[in-house]
Amino acid sequence: MVLYYGSGKNKTKNKKNKKNKKKVSTKKNQKTKYLPHALGGVYPVISYEKYRAIQLVDTFNKPSDFKPGLMRKYMKTEIQKRLILVLNESRIAKNYFKKKYKIKSLTKKNIPTYVSKLRVKSLEKIYFHILQLNRSK
């Protein structure tokens, strides 16, 4: 008797028996959860690390002062969000950003791409300088 490996019959059975398993990610704090409020509506529930990062950015702490990790990552994303908002609203900030990086035109669509390409230290410098420009008005 001769046995042949890899016959077509076994392959078709294995394909039918396989189930599509959902991959469970091990990352912490992926999305913001929304819980219902007692008075109606919903409110966001964020992790302590994100909350702490928001507080640190509010008090003008720099992400480059921290070791690479979650806190630095959350602070960087928070500064990116704020910088995008400021560039969309303030004409002075937009002009400064254009001159600094020699950009011809900034629109609401391409601002996030320019901001996401920046490194942490340059993000800090630009964001805090723009805040000082807006204060001196």
C-alpha positions in Angstrom: 0.0 0.0 0.0 1.4 3.4 -1.0 0.5 6.6 0.9 0.6 9.9 -0.8 1.1 13.0 1.3 -0.8 16.2 0.6 -3.8 14.7 -1.1 -6.6 17.1 -2.1 -9.2 15.5 0.1 -7.5 16.4 3.4 -6.9 20.0 2.4 -10.5 20.7 1.7 -11.6 19.3 5.1 -9.0 21.5 6.9 -10.3 24.7 5.2 -13.9 24.0 6.2 -13.0 23.3 9.8 -11.0 26.4 10.4 -12.8 29.2 12.1 -12.1 32.9 11.8 -10.9 33.9 15.2 -10.9 37.6 16.2 -7.6 38.8 17.2 -7.6 40.3 20.7 -5.2 43.2 21.0 -3.1 43.6 24.1 -2.7 47.3 23.8 -3.8 49.4 26.8 -6.4 52.1 26.4 -7.2 51.8 22.7 -10.4 53.8 22.5 -12.4 56.1 24.7 -15.4 54.5 26.2 -18.7 56.4 26.5 -21.0 55.6 29.4 -24.6 56.8 29.8 -25.2 59.7 32.2 -27.9 59.7 34.8 -29.4 62.9 33.4 -29.4 61.6 29.8 -26.7 61.6 27.2 -23.2 60.1 27.4 -19.8 61.1 28.7 -16.3 59.9 27.8 -14.4 57.8 30.3 -10.7 58.1 29.7 -7.8 56.3 31.4 -5.8 57.8 34.2 -2.7 58.0 32.0 -4.5 60.1 29.4 -6.0 62.3 32.0 -2.6 62.9 33.6 -1.1 63.6 30.2 -3.7 66.3 29.5 -3.0 67.9 32.9 0.8 67.9 32.2 0.3 69.6 28.8 -2.0 72.1 30.5 0.8 73.0 32.9 3.4 73.4 30.1 5.4 70.3 30.7 7.3 68.9 27.7 7.0 65.3 26.5 10.8 65.3 25.8 11.4 65.5 29.6 9.8 62.1 30.0 11.3 58.7 29.2 9.9 57.0 26.1 6.7 55.2 27.1 3.0 55.7 27.4 3.1 59.1 29.1 5.3 60.5 26.4 3.1 59.0 23.7 -0.1 60.4 25.2 1.4 63.9 25.7 2.6 63.9 22.1 -0.8 63.0 20.7 -2.4 65.7 23.0 0.0 68.4 21.7 -0.7 67.2 18.1 -4.5 67.5 18.7 -4.1 71.0 20.2 -1.7 72.2 17.5 -4.2 71.1 14.8 -7.0 73.0 16.5 -4.9 76.2 16.9 -3.7 76.0 13.2 -7.3 75.7 12.0 -8.5 78.7 14.0 -5.6 81.2 14.2 -4.3 83.0 11.2 -1.2 84.2 13.0 -0.4 80.6 14.0 -0.9 79.4 10.5 1.4 82.0 9.0 4.1 81.3 11.5 3.8 77.5 10.7 4.0 78.2 7.0 7.1 80.4 7.3 8.8 78.0 9.7 8.4 74.9 7.4 8.3 76.7 4.0 4.8 75.5 3.1 3.0 77.1 0.3 -0.6 76.4 1.4 -2.2 75.0 4.5 -5.7 73.7 4.4 -7.8 71.9 7.0 -7.2 68.7 5.1 -3.4 68.8 5.0 -2.7 70.3 8.4 -2.8 66.9 10.2 -0.4 65.3 7.8 2.2 68.1 8.4 1.7 68.0 12.1 2.0 64.2 12.3 5.4 64.2 10.6 7.0 66.4 13.2 9.2 65.1 15.9 8.5 65.6 19.6 10.9 68.5 20.2 9.8 70.4 17.2 6.2 69.9 18.2 6.9 71.3 21.6 8.8 74.4 20.3 6.1 75.3 17.7 3.2 74.7 20.1 4.6 76.7 22.9 5.8 79.5 20.6 2.3 79.8 19.0 0.8 80.0 22.5 3.1 82.9 23.3 2.2 84.6 20.0 -1.5 84.3 20.8 -1.0 85.7 24.3 0.9 88.8 23.1 -2.0 89.9 21.0 
